[in-house]
Amino acid sequence: MIARDDFLSKLRRYFGLNLYEVKIWTALLSRGVSTAGELSDIANVPRSRSYDVLESLEKKGFIVMKIGKPIKYIAVDPAEVVERVKKNMRQDAEAAVTRLDDLKKTDVVSELKNLHKQGVEIVEPADLSGSLRGRHNLYNHLELTIRGAEESVTLVTTSSGLLRKIEGLKQVFKEVNKRGVKIRVAAPMTKEVQAAAKELDGIAEVRDTKINARFLVVDGKEVVFMVMDDQDVHPTYDVGIWINTPFFASALDQLFELAWKDMKKVKAK
């Protein structure tokens, strides 16, 4: 073999060639000019395949065919090959982007949207659920769920949880509040928490509660609830469940509404 296997693997990855193509190409580079038969023997590629491979390399700009008897092939300078490959990749990428832009002008996208909406309606609620492990993942999903709110956001959390959420979710609260989404937050109040809660003044209504729970309800449709007390679990092992089920979410929202009336309002100081 002219080149090591690891070197051939790199060439395949960088230039998008198959194994026979890199073998024939490196063999030709080592000779400069050669026939298909010679390259087949040097590269250990079946002679029946060598002509197809050489034709492919010529189309891609790696080699040049020299007319004569026998037909010979000339290797293009590798630096020039790199530039040609870059140009081809750029053209292919631009063509792909153009096709996607043109797709927007057709009815294909609207048909896909209709399929998605219809599919969601007939999917069992149990299939529209997932588990979330790790507090970082939990907060990412909380932010995603809140950002999609259209009417209401109900959040029940712990004292320390509210401090974290004010820091991590305040910006998304602002965004949905500007769209007219009603945000309600309930958590046990301490002096530290009450002082921090003033950052949500004008964004969300915050009330004091004795309920020891951690859950989020959005639009009476989606629920995210944490299954552990954040005081007893390391953030890495925190676990949450996401459910998209209007039946359960609306029921939870109604139960919260009853408790909300008895909760004490938290006034910004």
C-alpha positions as CSV (number, residue, x, y, z in Angstrom):
1,M,0.0,0.0,0.0
2,I,1.1,3.5,-0.8
3,A,-0.6,5.1,2.3
4,R,-1.4,4.0,5.8
5,D,-5.0,3.1,6.7
6,D,-5.3,6.0,9.2
7,F,-4.1,8.4,6.5
8,L,-6.7,7.0,4.0
9,S,-9.4,7.4,6.7
10,K,-8.5,11.1,7.1
11,L,-8.7,11.7,3.3
12,R,-12.1,10.0,3.2
13,R,-13.4,12.2,6.0
14,Y,-12.0,15.5,4.6
15,F,-12.6,15.0,0.9
16,G,-15.8,12.9,1.0
17,L,-14.3,10.0,-1.0
18,N,-14.9,6.3,-0.7
19,L,-12.2,3.8,0.0
20,Y,-11.4,2.9,-3.6
21,E,-11.3,6.5,-4.6
22,V,-8.7,7.4,-1.9
23,K,-6.6,4.4,-2.8
24,I,-6.5,5.2,-6.5
25,W,-6.0,8.9,-5.8
26,T,-3.0,8.4,-3.5
27,A,-1.5,5.8,-5.9
28,L,-1.7,8.4,-8.7
29,L,-0.2,11.1,-6.6
30,S,2.7,8.8,-5.9
31,R,3.2,8.3,-9.7
32,G,2.1,11.6,-11.1
33,V,1.0,10.0,-14.4
34,S,-0.2,6.4,-14.7
35,T,-2.6,4.0,-16.5
36,A,-5.7,2.5,-15.0
37,G,-4.1,-1.0,-14.9
38,E,-1.0,0.3,-13.1
39,L,-3.1,2.2,-10.5
40,S,-5.3,-0.9,-10.0
41,D,-2.2,-3.0,-9.1
42,I,-0.6,-0.3,-6.9
43,A,-3.8,0.5,-5.0
44,N,-5.0,-3.1,-4.8
45,V,-8.3,-2.1,-6.3
46,P,-10.1,-4.5,-8.6
47,R,-9.4,-3.6,-12.2
48,S,-13.1,-3.9,-13.1
49,R,-13.7,-1.0,-10.6
50,S,-10.7,1.2,-11.4
51,Y,-12.2,2.8,-14.5
52,D,-15.4,3.8,-12.7
53,V,-13.3,5.2,-9.8
54,L,-11.1,7.2,-12.1
55,E,-14.1,8.6,-13.9
56,S,-15.5,9.7,-10.6
57,L,-12.3,11.3,-9.5
58,E,-12.1,13.1,-12.8
59,K,-15.6,14.5,-12.4
60,K,-14.7,15.7,-8.9
61,G,-11.6,17.5,-10.2
62,F,-9.0,15.3,-8.6
63,I,-7.4,14.1,-11.8
64,V,-7.1,14.8,-15.5
65,M,-7.4,12.2,-18.2
66,K,-4.7,12.3,-20.9
67,I,-6.0,11.1,-24.3
68,G,-3.8,8.5,-26.0
69,K,-3.1,4.8,-26.2
70,P,-3.2,3.6,-23.5
71,I,-5.2,6.3,-21.7
72,K,-3.2,7.8,-18.9
73,Y,-4.3,9.9,-15.9
74,I,-2.5,12.9,-14.4
75,A,-2.8,13.9,-10.7
76,V,-3.9,17.5,-10.0
77,D,-1.9,19.4,-7.4
78,P,-3.4,18.7,-4.0
79,A,-3.5,22.4,-3.1
80,E,-5.7,22.9,-6.2
81,V,-7.8,19.9,-5.3
82,V,-8.5,21.4,-1.9
83,E,-9.7,24.7,-3.5
84,R,-11.9,22.7,-6.0
85,V,-13.5,20.7,-3.2
86,K,-14.2,23.8,-1.2
87,K,-15.8,25.4,-4.2
88,N,-18.0,22.3,-4.8
89,M,-19.0,22.1,-1.2
90,R,-19.9,25.8,-1.2
91,Q,-22.0,25.4,-4.4
92,D,-23.7,22.3,-3.0
93,A,-24.5,24.1,0.3
94,E,-25.9,27.1,-1.5
95,A,-28.0,24.9,-3.8
96,A,-29.4,23.1,-0.8
97,V,-30.3,26.4,1.0
98,T,-31.9,27.6,-2.2
99,R,-34.0,24.5,-2.4
100,L,-35.2,24.9,1.2
101,D,-36.0,28.6,0.5
102,D,-38.0,27.6,-2.6
103,L,-39.8,25.0,-0.5
104,K,-41.3,27.8,1.6
105,K,-43.1,29.1,-1.5
106,T,-44.9,25.8,-2.0
107,D,-47.7,24.2,-0.2
108,V,-45.5,21.4,1.1
109,V,-44.7,23.2,4.4
110,S,-48.4,23.9,5.1
111,E,-49.2,20.3,4.4
112,L,-46.5,19.2,6.8
113,K,-47.9,21.5,9.5
114,N,-51.3,20.1,9.0
115,L,-50.0,16.6,9.4
116,H,-48.2,17.6,12.6
117,K,-51.3,19.2,14.1
118,Q,-53.5,16.3,13.2
119,G,-51.0,13.9,14.5
120,V,-50.7,15.6,17.9
121,E,-54.5,15.6,18.3
122,I,-54.7,11.8,17.9
123,V,-51.6,10.9,19.9
124,E,-52.4,9.4,23.3
125,P,-51.5,11.8,26.2
126,A,-49.3,9.1,27.7
127,D,-47.1,9.4,24.6
128,L,-46.7,13.1,25.0
129,S,-44.6,12.9,28.1
130,G,-40.9,12.7,29.1
131,S,-38.6,12.5,32.0
132,L,-35.9,15.2,32.7
133,R,-32.8,14.4,34.7
134,G,-30.5,17.1,36.2
135,R,-31.5,20.6,37.3
136,H,-29.8,22.1,34.3
137,N,-32.0,20.1,31.9
138,L,-35.1,20.8,34.1
139,Y,-34.6,24.6,33.9
140,N,-34.0,24.4,30.1
141,H,-37.3,22.7,29.7
142,L,-39.1,25.0,32.0
143,E,-37.9,27.9,30.0
144,L,-38.9,26.3,26.7
145,T,-42.4,25.5,28.1
146,I,-42.9,29.0,29.5
147,R,-41.8,30.6,26.3
148,G,-44.6,28.8,24.4
149,A,-47.3,30.1,26.8
150,E,-50.2,31.9,25.2
151,E,-52.5,32.6,28.1
152,S,-51.3,31.6,31.6
153,V,-48.3,30.4,33.6
154,T,-48.7,28.9,37.0
155,L,-45.6,28.2,39.0
156,V,-45.4,26.6,42.5
157,T,-41.9,26.2,44.0
158,T,-39.9,26.2,47.2
159,S,-38.2,29.2,48.7
160,S,-34.8,28.3,47.4
161,G,-36.4,27.3,44.1
162,L,-37.9,30.7,43.7
163,L,-34.5,32.4,44.2
164,R,-33.1,30.2,41.5
165,K,-36.0,30.8,39.1
166,I,-35.9,34.5,39.5
167,E,-32.3,34.4,38.4
168,G,-32.8,31.9,35.6
169,L,-36.3,32.5,34.3
170,K,-36.8,36.3,34.8
171,Q,-36.1,37.1,31.2
172,V,-38.5,34.6,29.7
173,F,-41.1,35.8,32.3
174,K,-40.7,39.3,30.9
175,E,-41.0,38.1,27.3
176,V,-44.3,36.3,27.8
177,N,-45.7,39.0,30.1
178,K,-45.3,41.5,27.2
179,R,-47.5,39.2,25.1
180,G,-50.2,39.5,27.8
181,V,-49.6,36.1,29.4
182,K,-50.8,36.0,33.0
183,I,-48.1,34.7,35.4
184,R,-48.8,33.5,38.9
185,V,-46.0,32.4,41.3
186,A,-46.5,30.8,44.7
187,A,-43.7,29.9,47.2
188,P,-43.1,29.9,50.9
189,M,-41.8,33.4,51.8
190,T,-38.7,34.2,53.8
191,K,-37.2,37.7,54.2
192,E,-34.6,36.8,51.6
193,V,-37.2,35.5,49.1
194,Q,-39.5,38.4,49.6
195,A,-36.7,40.8,48.9
196,A,-35.8,39.0,45.7
197,A,-39.4,38.7,44.6
198,K,-39.6,42.4,44.0
199,E,-37.7,41.7,40.8
200,L,-40.9,40.2,39.5
201,D,-43.0,43.2,40.3
202,G,-45.0,44.2,37.3
203,I,-44.1,40.9,35.6
204,A,-45.8,38.2,37.8
205,E,-48.1,38.1,40.8
206,V,-46.3,36.4,43.7
207,R,-48.0,35.0,46.7
208,D,-47.0,33.3,49.9
209,T,-48.0,29.6,50.3
210,K,-47.4,26.8,52.8
211,I,-47.7,24.3,50.0
212,N,-44.5,22.2,49.7
213,A,-44.5,21.4,46.0
214,R,-42.6,22.1,42.7
215,F,-44.7,22.2,39.5
216,L,-45.5,24.4,36.5
217,V,-48.7,24.5,34.5
218,V,-48.9,26.4,31.2
219,D,-52.1,27.3,29.5
220,G,-53.9,24.5,31.4
221,K,-52.4,22.1,28.9
222,E,-48.8,21.3,29.9
223,V,-47.4,20.3,33.3
224,V,-43.8,20.0,34.5
225,F,-43.5,18.7,38.0
226,M,-40.4,17.7,40.1
227,V,-40.6,14.5,42.0
228,M,-38.1,15.3,44.7
229,D,-37.6,17.9,47.4
230,D,-34.9,20.2,46.2
231,Q,-33.5,20.3,49.8
232,D,-32.9,16.6,49.8
233,V,-31.4,16.0,46.3
234,H,-28.2,17.1,44.6
235,P,-28.9,19.2,41.5
236,T,-27.3,16.6,39.3
237,Y,-29.9,14.0,40.4
238,D,-33.0,16.2,40.4
239,V,-35.7,14.6,38.4
240,G,-38.8,16.1,36.7
241,I,-41.7,14.8,34.5
242,W,-43.2,16.7,31.6
243,I,-46.7,15.9,30.5
244,N,-48.8,17.4,27.7
245,T,-52.3,16.5,28.7
246,P,-55.0,19.2,28.9
247,F,-57.3,17.0,31.0
248,F,-54.8,16.7,33.9
249,A,-53.3,20.1,33.5
250,S,-56.6,21.9,33.6
251,A,-57.6,20.0,36.7
252,L,-54.4,20.9,38.5
253,D,-54.9,24.5,37.5
254,Q,-58.4,24.5,39.0
255,L,-57.2,23.1,42.2
256,F,-54.5,25.7,42.4
257,E,-57.1,28.4,41.7
258,L,-58.9,27.4,44.9
259,A,-55.7,27.6,47.0
260,W,-54.6,30.8,45.3
261,K,-57.5,32.7,46.7
262,D,-56.3,32.1,50.3
263,M,-52.7,32.9,49.6
264,K,-51.2,36.2,50.9
265,K,-50.1,38.6,48.3
266,V,-46.4,39.5,48.3
267,K,-45.9,43.3,48.0
268,A,-42.7,44.7,46.6
269,K,-40.8,46.8,49.2
